[in-house]
Amino acid sequence: MTDRILRRPEVQNKTGLPTSTLYAMIAEGRFPRPVKIGKRAVGWLEGQVESWISECVASATPPLN
């Protein structure tokens, strides 16, 4: 897992989620919470975002027989 911090536009680019959906999923506990990096700035840990993407792909892929 990497410690790089991603800002919202990059998270949206990686996930394809619009801002409103991103924050709704955070509120529902279905997406990693951002970390505070300044007085009015937040970011997401890249490793957590990548893990979330991997989980989505794994749950969408049917198991092989």
GROMACS elastic network, one bead per residue, 0.5 to 0.9 nm:
[ bonds ]
;  ai    aj funct       b0    kb
    1    45     6  0.88843   500
    1    46     6  0.76223   500
    1    48     6  0.76073   500
    1    50     6  0.84532   500
    1    51     6  0.85168   500
    2     5     6  0.86849   500
    2    45     6  0.74241   500
    2    46     6  0.60709   500
    2    47     6  0.50339   500
    2    48     6  0.85383   500
    3    45     6  0.59491   500
    3    46     6  0.64407   500
    3    47     6  0.67426   500
    4    44     6  0.82857   500
    4    45     6  0.59093   500
    4    46     6  0.54909   500
    4    47     6  0.77276   500
    5    35     6  0.86639   500
    5    37     6  0.88956   500
    5    42     6  0.89423   500
    5    43     6  0.56502   500
    5    44     6  0.53937   500
    5    46     6  0.57977   500
    5    47     6  0.89243   500
    6     9     6  0.81414   500
    6    10     6  0.60132   500
    6    11     6  0.62454   500
    6    42     6  0.87526   500
    6    43     6  0.52429   500
    6    44     6  0.50931   500
    6    45     6  0.62342   500
    6    46     6  0.59952   500
    6    49     6  0.88339   500
    7    10     6  0.56300   500
    7    11     6  0.63418   500
    7    12     6  0.87968   500
    7    41     6  0.85559   500
    7    42     6  0.69013   500
    7    44     6  0.64812   500
    8    12     6  0.60452   500
    8    13     6  0.84898   500
    8    19     6  0.80231   500
    8    42     6  0.79743   500
    8    43     6  0.65285   500
    8    44     6  0.76873   500
    9    12     6  0.50900   500
    9    13     6  0.61205   500
    9    14     6  0.86962   500
    9    19     6  0.87482   500
   10    14     6  0.61737   500
   10    15     6  0.85774   500
   11    14     6  0.51662   500
   11    15     6  0.60756   500
   11    16     6  0.80535   500
   11    17     6  0.81511   500
   11    43     6  0.86582   500
   11    44     6  0.75136   500
   11    46     6  0.84180   500
   11    49     6  0.74288   500
   12    15     6  0.51872   500
   12    16     6  0.52306   500
   12    17     6  0.52281   500
   12    18     6  0.63318   500
   12    19     6  0.72822   500
   12    22     6  0.78593   500
   13    16     6  0.54157   500
   13    17     6  0.76114   500
   14    17     6  0.83119   500
   14    49     6  0.84169   500
   14    50     6  0.86171   500
   14    53     6  0.85432   500
   15    18     6  0.87798   500
   15    49     6  0.82479   500
   15    53     6  0.71048   500
   17    20     6  0.81731   500
   17    21     6  0.61339   500
   17    22     6  0.58642   500
   18    21     6  0.54757   500
   18    22     6  0.61166   500
   18    23     6  0.88121   500
   19    22     6  0.50699   500
   19    23     6  0.62909   500
   19    24     6  0.85487   500
   20    23     6  0.54059   500
   20    24     6  0.60866   500
   20    25     6  0.86122   500
   21    25     6  0.60266   500
   21    26     6  0.85319   500
   22    25     6  0.53024   500
   22    26     6  0.63543   500
   22    27     6  0.88226   500
   22    31     6  0.73915   500
   23    27     6  0.62032   500
   23    28     6  0.86310   500
   23    31     6  0.83543   500
   23    33     6  0.89518   500
   24    27     6  0.50945   500
   24    28     6  0.62732   500
   24    29     6  0.86841   500
   24    30     6  0.85809   500
   24    31     6  0.88141   500
   25    29     6  0.61178   500
   25    31     6  0.54105   500
   25    32     6  0.85946   500
   26    29     6  0.50302   500
   26    30     6  0.57500   500
   26    32     6  0.63112   500
   26    33     6  0.59139   500
   26    34     6  0.85639   500
   27    30     6  0.76253   500
   27    31     6  0.82139   500
   27    33     6  0.85270   500
   28    31     6  0.78320   500
   29    32     6  0.72691   500
   29    33     6  0.80048   500
   30    52     6  0.89368   500
   31    48     6  0.89686   500
   31    49     6  0.80995   500
   31    52     6  0.71043   500
   32    44     6  0.75061   500
   32    45     6  0.85726   500
   32    48     6  0.65581   500
   32    49     6  0.69637   500
   32    52     6  0.76722   500
   33    43     6  0.88134   500
   33    44     6  0.71287   500
   34    42     6  0.58632   500
   34    43     6  0.51961   500
   34    45     6  0.74951   500
   35    41     6  0.86576   500
   35    42     6  0.54371   500
   35    43     6  0.54587   500
   35    44     6  0.59988   500
   35    45     6  0.76421   500
   36    39     6  0.76539   500
   36    40     6  0.79413   500
   36    41     6  0.61217   500
   36    43     6  0.66061   500
   36    44     6  0.88213   500
   37    40     6  0.79509   500
   37    41     6  0.55191   500
   37    42     6  0.51983   500
   37    43     6  0.66491   500
   38    42     6  0.68016   500
   39    42     6  0.86299   500
   44    47     6  0.85781   500
   44    48     6  0.73832   500
   44    49     6  0.70419   500
   45    48     6  0.54513   500
   45    49     6  0.65315   500
   45    50     6  0.87838   500
   46    49     6  0.51606   500
   46    50     6  0.60840   500
   46    51     6  0.85405   500
   47    50     6  0.50577   500
   47    51     6  0.60549   500
   47    52     6  0.85651   500
   48    51     6  0.50551   500
   48    52     6  0.61746   500
   48    53     6  0.86700   500
   49    52     6  0.50719   500
   49    53     6  0.62790   500
   49    54     6  0.86729   500
   50    53     6  0.50864   500
   50    54     6  0.61934   500
   50    55     6  0.86694   500
   51    54     6  0.50102   500
   51    55     6  0.61617   500
   51    56     6  0.86480   500
   52    55     6  0.51318   500
   52    56     6  0.62983   500
   52    57     6  0.87468   500
   53    56     6  0.51267   500
   53    57     6  0.62963   500
   53    58     6  0.86341   500
   54    57     6  0.51276   500
   54    58     6  0.60684   500
   54    59     6  0.85951   500
   55    58     6  0.50234   500
   55    59     6  0.60829   500
   55    60     6  0.85164   500
   56    59     6  0.52762   500
   56    60     6  0.61775   500
   56    61     6  0.86819   500
   57    60     6  0.51306   500
   57    61     6  0.61491   500
   58    61     6  0.52781   500
   58    62     6  0.80236   500
   58    63     6  0.88437   500
   59    62     6  0.74713   500
   61    64     6  0.88652   500
